[in-house]
Amino acid sequence: MEINALLMDSGDNVVTCISEVAAGQQVVYRSGEKTIALTALEDIPYCHKIALVDIPAGGEVIKYGESLGKTSEVIPAGHWVAHHNLFSVPRDYDSEMIPV
């Protein structure tokens, strides 16, 4: 199986496709020493995200181990994650800083 997606952090619930993936094709990525595949249930454009698990409406999309925002609708595993179903949520970065 040829790798065609990247998992940025072990806690992520999306991967980024590094090639265009048509509905029905396998999305293949590495997680540690494991090679994992899931079926794309819709077309995923180059450099876009696909959900690894069902993400509920209002759920957080996690990439790089960080929240990219929340979903505006349920995103089932295997579906495209992008501007049509993800919105930004303002963050309070001051409260997230670790005191030195």
CNS distance restraints for C-alpha pairs under 8 A (distance, minus, plus):
assign (resid   1 and name CA) (resid  28 and name CA) 7.02 0.50 0.50
assign (resid   2 and name CA) (resid  28 and name CA) 6.69 0.50 0.50
assign (resid   3 and name CA) (resid  27 and name CA) 7.61 0.50 0.50
assign (resid   3 and name CA) (resid  28 and name CA) 4.92 0.50 0.50
assign (resid   3 and name CA) (resid  29 and name CA) 5.33 0.50 0.50
assign (resid   3 and name CA) (resid  30 and name CA) 7.48 0.50 0.50
assign (resid   4 and name CA) (resid  17 and name CA) 5.78 0.50 0.50
assign (resid   4 and name CA) (resid  18 and name CA) 5.30 0.50 0.50
assign (resid   4 and name CA) (resid  19 and name CA) 5.94 0.50 0.50
assign (resid   4 and name CA) (resid  27 and name CA) 6.13 0.50 0.50
assign (resid   4 and name CA) (resid  28 and name CA) 5.49 0.50 0.50
assign (resid   4 and name CA) (resid  29 and name CA) 6.47 0.50 0.50
assign (resid   5 and name CA) (resid  15 and name CA) 6.06 0.50 0.50
assign (resid   5 and name CA) (resid  16 and name CA) 5.22 0.50 0.50
assign (resid   5 and name CA) (resid  17 and name CA) 4.04 0.50 0.50
assign (resid   5 and name CA) (resid  18 and name CA) 5.18 0.50 0.50
assign (resid   5 and name CA) (resid  19 and name CA) 7.48 0.50 0.50
assign (resid   5 and name CA) (resid  27 and name CA) 6.36 0.50 0.50
assign (resid   5 and name CA) (resid  28 and name CA) 5.86 0.50 0.50
assign (resid   5 and name CA) (resid  29 and name CA) 5.06 0.50 0.50
assign (resid   6 and name CA) (resid  15 and name CA) 5.40 0.50 0.50
assign (resid   6 and name CA) (resid  16 and name CA) 5.22 0.50 0.50
assign (resid   6 and name CA) (resid  17 and name CA) 6.47 0.50 0.50
assign (resid   6 and name CA) (resid  18 and name CA) 7.13 0.50 0.50
assign (resid   6 and name CA) (resid  29 and name CA) 5.65 0.50 0.50
assign (resid   6 and name CA) (resid  30 and name CA) 7.06 0.50 0.50
assign (resid   7 and name CA) (resid  12 and name CA) 7.09 0.50 0.50
assign (resid   7 and name CA) (resid  14 and name CA) 7.26 0.50 0.50
assign (resid   7 and name CA) (resid  15 and name CA) 4.85 0.50 0.50
assign (resid   7 and name CA) (resid  16 and name CA) 6.79 0.50 0.50
assign (resid   7 and name CA) (resid  29 and name CA) 6.56 0.50 0.50
assign (resid   7 and name CA) (resid  30 and name CA) 6.72 0.50 0.50
assign (resid   7 and name CA) (resid  31 and name CA) 6.74 0.50 0.50
assign (resid   8 and name CA) (resid  12 and name CA) 7.04 0.50 0.50
assign (resid   8 and name CA) (resid  15 and name CA) 7.21 0.50 0.50
assign (resid   8 and name CA) (resid  63 and name CA) 6.50 0.50 0.50
assign (resid   8 and name CA) (resid  64 and name CA) 5.06 0.50 0.50
assign (resid   8 and name CA) (resid  65 and name CA) 7.55 0.50 0.50
assign (resid   9 and name CA) (resid  63 and name CA) 6.83 0.50 0.50
assign (resid   9 and name CA) (resid  64 and name CA) 5.09 0.50 0.50
assign (resid   9 and name CA) (resid  65 and name CA) 5.37 0.50 0.50
assign (resid  10 and name CA) (resid  31 and name CA) 6.76 0.50 0.50
assign (resid  10 and name CA) (resid  32 and name CA) 7.97 0.50 0.50
assign (resid  10 and name CA) (resid  65 and name CA) 7.37 0.50 0.50
assign (resid  11 and name CA) (resid  62 and name CA) 7.31 0.50 0.50
assign (resid  11 and name CA) (resid  63 and name CA) 7.86 0.50 0.50
assign (resid  11 and name CA) (resid  65 and name CA) 5.55 0.50 0.50
assign (resid  12 and name CA) (resid  61 and name CA) 7.78 0.50 0.50
assign (resid  12 and name CA) (resid  62 and name CA) 4.81 0.50 0.50
assign (resid  12 and name CA) (resid  63 and name CA) 4.94 0.50 0.50
assign (resid  12 and name CA) (resid  64 and name CA) 6.57 0.50 0.50
assign (resid  12 and name CA) (resid  65 and name CA) 5.59 0.50 0.50
assign (resid  12 and name CA) (resid  66 and name CA) 7.88 0.50 0.50
assign (resid  13 and name CA) (resid  51 and name CA) 6.11 0.50 0.50
assign (resid  13 and name CA) (resid  52 and name CA) 5.34 0.50 0.50
assign (resid  13 and name CA) (resid  53 and name CA) 6.25 0.50 0.50
assign (resid  13 and name CA) (resid  61 and name CA) 6.46 0.50 0.50
assign (resid  13 and name CA) (resid  62 and name CA) 5.46 0.50 0.50
assign (resid  13 and name CA) (resid  63 and name CA) 6.90 0.50 0.50
assign (resid  14 and name CA) (resid  49 and name CA) 5.97 0.50 0.50
assign (resid  14 and name CA) (resid  50 and name CA) 5.39 0.50 0.50
assign (resid  14 and name CA) (resid  51 and name CA) 4.56 0.50 0.50
assign (resid  14 and name CA) (resid  52 and name CA) 5.22 0.50 0.50
assign (resid  14 and name CA) (resid  53 and name CA) 7.80 0.50 0.50
assign (resid  14 and name CA) (resid  61 and name CA) 7.12 0.50 0.50
assign (resid  14 and name CA) (resid  62 and name CA) 6.63 0.50 0.50
assign (resid  14 and name CA) (resid  63 and name CA) 6.34 0.50 0.50
assign (resid  14 and name CA) (resid  81 and name CA) 7.98 0.50 0.50
assign (resid  15 and name CA) (resid  29 and name CA) 7.81 0.50 0.50
assign (resid  15 and name CA) (resid  49 and name CA) 5.45 0.50 0.50
assign (resid  15 and name CA) (resid  50 and name CA) 5.68 0.50 0.50
assign (resid  15 and name CA) (resid  51 and name CA) 6.94 0.50 0.50
assign (resid  15 and name CA) (resid  52 and name CA) 7.07 0.50 0.50
assign (resid  15 and name CA) (resid  63 and name CA) 7.52 0.50 0.50
assign (resid  16 and name CA) (resid  47 and name CA) 5.77 0.50 0.50
assign (resid  16 and name CA) (resid  48 and name CA) 5.40 0.50 0.50
assign (resid  16 and name CA) (resid  49 and name CA) 4.43 0.50 0.50
assign (resid  16 and name CA) (resid  50 and name CA) 6.56 0.50 0.50
assign (resid  17 and name CA) (resid  21 and name CA) 7.38 0.50 0.50
assign (resid  17 and name CA) (resid  27 and name CA) 7.46 0.50 0.50
assign (resid  17 and name CA) (resid  44 and name CA) 7.34 0.50 0.50
assign (resid  17 and name CA) (resid  45 and name CA) 7.50 0.50 0.50
assign (resid  17 and name CA) (resid  46 and name CA) 5.91 0.50 0.50
assign (resid  17 and name CA) (resid  47 and name CA) 5.17 0.50 0.50
assign (resid  17 and name CA) (resid  48 and name CA) 5.68 0.50 0.50
assign (resid  17 and name CA) (resid  49 and name CA) 6.16 0.50 0.50
assign (resid  17 and name CA) (resid  50 and name CA) 7.32 0.50 0.50
assign (resid  18 and name CA) (resid  46 and name CA) 5.75 0.50 0.50
assign (resid  18 and name CA) (resid  47 and name CA) 5.31 0.50 0.50
assign (resid  18 and name CA) (resid  48 and name CA) 7.91 0.50 0.50
assign (resid  19 and name CA) (resid  45 and name CA) 7.33 0.50 0.50
assign (resid  19 and name CA) (resid  46 and name CA) 4.72 0.50 0.50
assign (resid  19 and name CA) (resid  47 and name CA) 6.79 0.50 0.50
assign (resid  20 and name CA) (resid  43 and name CA) 7.69 0.50 0.50
assign (resid  20 and name CA) (resid  44 and name CA) 5.98 0.50 0.50
assign (resid  20 and name CA) (resid  45 and name CA) 4.81 0.50 0.50
assign (resid  20 and name CA) (resid  46 and name CA) 4.31 0.50 0.50
assign (resid  20 and name CA) (resid  47 and name CA) 7.71 0.50 0.50
assign (resid  21 and name CA) (resid  25 and name CA) 6.35 0.50 0.50
assign (resid  21 and name CA) (resid  26 and name CA) 7.81 0.50 0.50
assign (resid  21 and name CA) (resid  27 and name CA) 7.31 0.50 0.50
assign (resid  21 and name CA) (resid  40 and name CA) 7.22 0.50 0.50
assign (resid  21 and name CA) (resid  43 and name CA) 5.76 0.50 0.50
assign (resid  21 and name CA) (resid  44 and name CA) 5.09 0.50 0.50
assign (resid  21 and name CA) (resid  45 and name CA) 6.48 0.50 0.50
assign (resid  21 and name CA) (resid  46 and name CA) 7.37 0.50 0.50
assign (resid  22 and name CA) (resid  40 and name CA) 6.99 0.50 0.50
assign (resid  22 and name CA) (resid  42 and name CA) 6.61 0.50 0.50
assign (resid  22 and name CA) (resid  43 and name CA) 4.39 0.50 0.50
assign (resid  22 and name CA) (resid  44 and name CA) 6.36 0.50 0.50
assign (resid  23 and name CA) (resid  39 and name CA) 7.66 0.50 0.50
assign (resid  23 and name CA) (resid  40 and name CA) 5.07 0.50 0.50
assign (resid  23 and name CA) (resid  41 and name CA) 4.96 0.50 0.50
assign (resid  23 and name CA) (resid  42 and name CA) 4.13 0.50 0.50
assign (resid  23 and name CA) (resid  43 and name CA) 4.60 0.50 0.50
assign (resid  23 and name CA) (resid  44 and name CA) 7.45 0.50 0.50
assign (resid  24 and name CA) (resid  39 and name CA) 5.81 0.50 0.50
assign (resid  24 and name CA) (resid  40 and name CA) 5.39 0.50 0.50
assign (resid  24 and name CA) (resid  41 and name CA) 5.84 0.50 0.50
assign (resid  24 and name CA) (resid  42 and name CA) 7.21 0.50 0.50
assign (resid  25 and name CA) (resid  39 and name CA) 5.68 0.50 0.50
assign (resid  25 and name CA) (resid  40 and name CA) 5.69 0.50 0.50
assign (resid  26 and name CA) (resid  37 and name CA) 6.02 0.50 0.50
assign (resid  26 and name CA) (resid  38 and name CA) 5.51 0.50 0.50
assign (resid  26 and name CA) (resid  39 and name CA) 4.51 0.50 0.50
assign (resid  26 and name CA) (resid  40 and name CA) 6.10 0.50 0.50
assign (resid  27 and name CA) (resid  37 and name CA) 5.39 0.50 0.50
assign (resid  27 and name CA) (resid  38 and name CA) 5.33 0.50 0.50
assign (resid  27 and name CA) (resid  39 and name CA) 5.97 0.50 0.50
assign (resid  27 and name CA) (resid  40 and name CA) 6.39 0.50 0.50
assign (resid  28 and name CA) (resid  35 and name CA) 6.92 0.50 0.50
assign (resid  28 and name CA) (resid  36 and name CA) 5.66 0.50 0.50
assign (resid  28 and name CA) (resid  37 and name CA) 4.36 0.50 0.50
assign (resid  28 and name CA) (resid  38 and name CA) 6.73 0.50 0.50
assign (resid  29 and name CA) (resid  35 and name CA) 5.78 0.50 0.50
assign (resid  29 and name CA) (resid  36 and name CA) 5.47 0.50 0.50
assign (resid  29 and name CA) (resid  37 and name CA) 6.50 0.50 0.50
assign (resid  30 and name CA) (resid  34 and name CA) 5.65 0.50 0.50
assign (resid  30 and name CA) (resid  35 and name CA) 4.54 0.50 0.50
assign (resid  30 and name CA) (resid  36 and name CA) 6.05 0.50 0.50
assign (resid  31 and name CA) (resid  35 and name CA) 6.38 0.50 0.50
assign (resid  31 and name CA) (resid  36 and name CA) 7.12 0.50 0.50
assign (resid  38 and name CA) (resid  52 and name CA) 7.68 0.50 0.50
assign (resid  38 and name CA) (resid  78 and name CA) 6.77 0.50 0.50
assign (resid  39 and name CA) (resid  78 and name CA) 5.95 0.50 0.50
assign (resid  40 and name CA) (resid  44 and name CA) 7.37 0.50 0.50
assign (resid  40 and name CA) (resid  50 and name CA) 7.68 0.50 0.50
assign (resid  40 and name CA) (resid  78 and name CA) 4.58 0.50 0.50
assign (resid  40 and name CA) (resid  79 and name CA) 6.34 0.50 0.50
assign (resid  41 and name CA) (resid  78 and name CA) 5.11 0.50 0.50
assign (resid  41 and name CA) (resid  79 and name CA) 5.61 0.50 0.50
assign (resid  42 and name CA) (resid  78 and name CA) 7.30 0.50 0.50
assign (resid  42 and name CA) (resid  79 and name CA) 5.86 0.50 0.50
assign (resid  42 and name CA) (resid  80 and name CA) 6.78 0.50 0.50
assign (resid  43 and name CA) (resid  80 and name CA) 7.30 0.50 0.50
assign (resid  44 and name CA) (resid  48 and name CA) 6.40 0.50 0.50
assign (resid  44 and name CA) (resid  49 and name CA) 7.32 0.50 0.50
assign (resid  44 and name CA) (resid  50 and name CA) 7.02 0.50 0.50
assign (resid  44 and name CA) (resid  79 and name CA) 7.75 0.50 0.50
assign (resid  44 and name CA) (resid  80 and name CA) 5.72 0.50 0.50
assign (resid  48 and name CA) (resid  80 and name CA) 7.42 0.50 0.50
assign (resid  48 and name CA) (resid  81 and name CA) 7.23 0.50 0.50
assign (resid  48 and name CA) (resid  82 and name CA) 7.12 0.50 0.50
assign (resid  49 and name CA) (resid  80 and name CA) 5.98 0.50 0.50
assign (resid  49 and name CA) (resid  81 and name CA) 5.20 0.50 0.50
assign (resid  49 and name CA) (resid  82 and name CA) 6.90 0.50 0.50
assign (resid  50 and name CA) (resid  77 and name CA) 7.48 0.50 0.50
assign (resid  50 and name CA) (resid  78 and name CA) 5.90 0.50 0.50
assign (resid  50 and name CA) (resid  79 and name CA) 5.45 0.50 0.50
assign (resid  50 and name CA) (resid  80 and name CA) 4.69 0.50 0.50
assign (resid  50 and name CA) (resid  81 and name CA) 5.49 0.50 0.50
assign (resid  51 and name CA) (resid  55 and name CA) 7.36 0.50 0.50
assign (resid  51 and name CA) (resid  75 and name CA) 6.96 0.50 0.50
assign (resid  51 and name CA) (resid  76 and name CA) 6.77 0.50 0.50
assign (resid  51 and name CA) (resid  77 and name CA) 4.79 0.50 0.50
assign (resid  51 and name CA) (resid  78 and name CA) 5.41 0.50 0.50
assign (resid  51 and name CA) (resid  79 and name CA) 5.63 0.50 0.50
assign (resid  51 and name CA) (resid  80 and name CA) 6.57 0.50 0.50
assign (resid  51 and name CA) (resid  81 and name CA) 6.41 0.50 0.50
assign (resid  52 and name CA) (resid  77 and name CA) 4.97 0.50 0.50
assign (resid  52 and name CA) (resid  78 and name CA) 6.26 0.50 0.50
assign (resid  53 and name CA) (resid  76 and name CA) 6.55 0.50 0.50
assign (resid  53 and name CA) (resid  77 and name CA) 4.33 0.50 0.50
assign (resid  53 and name CA) (resid  78 and name CA) 7.59 0.50 0.50
assign (resid  54 and name CA) (resid  74 and name CA) 7.29 0.50 0.50
assign (resid  54 and name CA) (resid  75 and name CA) 5.80 0.50 0.50
assign (resid  54 and name CA) (resid  76 and name CA) 4.18 0.50 0.50
assign (resid  54 and name CA) (resid  77 and name CA) 4.66 0.50 0.50
assign (resid  55 and name CA) (resid  59 and name CA) 5.80 0.50 0.50
assign (resid  55 and name CA) (resid  60 and name CA) 7.43 0.50 0.50
assign (resid  55 and name CA) (resid  61 and name CA) 7.57 0.50 0.50
assign (resid  55 and name CA) (resid  71 and name CA) 7.61 0.50 0.50
assign (resid  55 and name CA) (resid  74 and name CA) 5.82 0.50 0.50
assign (resid  55 and name CA) (resid  75 and name CA) 5.12 0.50 0.50
assign (resid  55 and name CA) (resid  76 and name CA) 6.16 0.50 0.50
assign (resid  55 and name CA) (resid  77 and name CA) 7.41 0.50 0.50
assign (resid  56 and name CA) (resid  71 and name CA) 7.23 0.50 0.50
assign (resid  56 and name CA) (resid  73 and name CA) 6.84 0.50 0.50
assign (resid  56 and name CA) (resid  74 and name CA) 4.52 0.50 0.50
assign (resid  56 and name CA) (resid  75 and name CA) 6.44 0.50 0.50
assign (resid  57 and name CA) (resid  70 and name CA) 7.78 0.50 0.50
assign (resid  57 and name CA) (resid  71 and name CA) 5.32 0.50 0.50
assign (resid  57 and name CA) (resid  72 and name CA) 5.55 0.50 0.50
assign (resid  57 and name CA) (resid  73 and name CA) 4.19 0.50 0.50
assign (resid  57 and name CA) (resid  74 and name CA) 4.39 0.50 0.50
assign (resid  57 and name CA) (resid  75 and name CA) 7.35 0.50 0.50
assign (resid  58 and name CA) (resid  70 and name CA) 5.29 0.50 0.50
assign (resid  58 and name CA) (resid  71 and name CA) 4.84 0.50 0.50
assign (resid  58 and name CA) (resid  72 and name CA) 5.93 0.50 0.50
assign (resid  58 and name CA) (resid  73 and name CA) 6.90 0.50 0.50
assign (resid  58 and name CA) (resid  74 and name CA) 7.90 0.50 0.50
assign (resid  59 and name CA) (resid  70 and name CA) 5.29 0.50 0.50
assign (resid  59 and name CA) (resid  71 and name CA) 5.51 0.50 0.50
assign (resid  60 and name CA) (resid  67 and name CA) 6.06 0.50 0.50
assign (resid  60 and name CA) (resid  68 and name CA) 7.25 0.50 0.50
assign (resid  60 and name CA) (resid  69 and name CA) 5.73 0.50 0.50
assign (resid  60 and name CA) (resid  70 and name CA) 4.44 0.50 0.50
assign (resid  60 and name CA) (resid  71 and name CA) 6.41 0.50 0.50
assign (resid  61 and name CA) (resid  67 and name CA) 5.64 0.50 0.50
assign (resid  61 and name CA) (resid  68 and name CA) 5.59 0.50 0.50
assign (resid  61 and name CA) (resid  69 and name CA) 5.82 0.50 0.50
assign (resid  61 and name CA) (resid  70 and name CA) 5.95 0.50 0.50
assign (resid  61 and name CA) (resid  71 and name CA) 7.04 0.50 0.50
assign (resid  61 and name CA) (resid  86 and name CA) 7.83 0.50 0.50
assign (resid  62 and name CA) (resid  66 and name CA) 5.25 0.50 0.50
assign (resid  62 and name CA) (resid  67 and name CA) 4.59 0.50 0.50
assign (resid  62 and name CA) (resid  68 and name CA) 5.96 0.50 0.50
assign (resid  62 and name CA) (resid  69 and name CA) 7.89 0.50 0.50
assign (resid  63 and name CA) (resid  67 and name CA) 6.48 0.50 0.50
assign (resid  63 and name CA) (resid  68 and name CA) 6.61 0.50 0.50
assign (resid  68 and name CA) (resid  88 and name CA) 6.67 0.50 0.50
assign (resid  68 and name CA) (resid  89 and name CA) 7.97 0.50 0.50
assign (resid  69 and name CA) (resid  86 and name CA) 6.38 0.50 0.50
assign (resid  69 and name CA) (resid  87 and name CA) 5.46 0.50 0.50
assign (resid  69 and name CA) (resid  88 and name CA) 4.45 0.50 0.50
assign (resid  69 and name CA) (resid  89 and name CA) 5.30 0.50 0.50
assign (resid  70 and name CA) (resid  86 and name CA) 5.61 0.50 0.50
assign (resid  70 and name CA) (resid  87 and name CA) 5.56 0.50 0.50
assign (resid  70 and name CA) (resid  88 and name CA) 6.57 0.50 0.50
assign (resid  70 and name CA) (resid  89 and name CA) 6.89 0.50 0.50
assign (resid  71 and name CA) (resid  75 and name CA) 7.52 0.50 0.50
assign (resid  71 and name CA) (resid  85 and name CA) 5.48 0.50 0.50
assign (resid  71 and name CA) (resid  86 and name CA) 4.46 0.50 0.50
assign (resid  71 and name CA) (resid  87 and name CA) 6.30 0.50 0.50
assign (resid  72 and name CA) (resid  85 and name CA) 5.04 0.50 0.50
assign (resid  72 and name CA) (resid  86 and name CA) 5.77 0.50 0.50
assign (resid  72 and name CA) (resid  87 and name CA) 6.86 0.50 0.50
assign (resid  73 and name CA) (resid  85 and name CA) 6.05 0.50 0.50
assign (resid  75 and name CA) (resid  79 and name CA) 6.34 0.50 0.50
assign (resid  75 and name CA) (resid  80 and name CA) 7.81 0.50 0.50
assign (resid  75 and name CA) (resid  81 and name CA) 7.36 0.50 0.50
assign (resid  75 and name CA) (resid  85 and name CA) 7.65 0.50 0.50
assign (resid  81 and name CA) (resid  85 and name CA) 6.41 0.50 0.50
assign (resid  81 and name CA) (resid  86 and name CA) 6.81 0.50 0.50
assign (resid  82 and name CA) (resid  86 and name CA) 5.79 0.50 0.50
assign (resid  83 and name CA) (resid  87 and name CA) 6.70 0.50 0.50
assign (resid  92 and name CA) (resid  96 and name CA) 6.78 0.50 0.50
assign (resid  93 and name CA) (resid  97 and name CA) 6.44 0.50 0.50
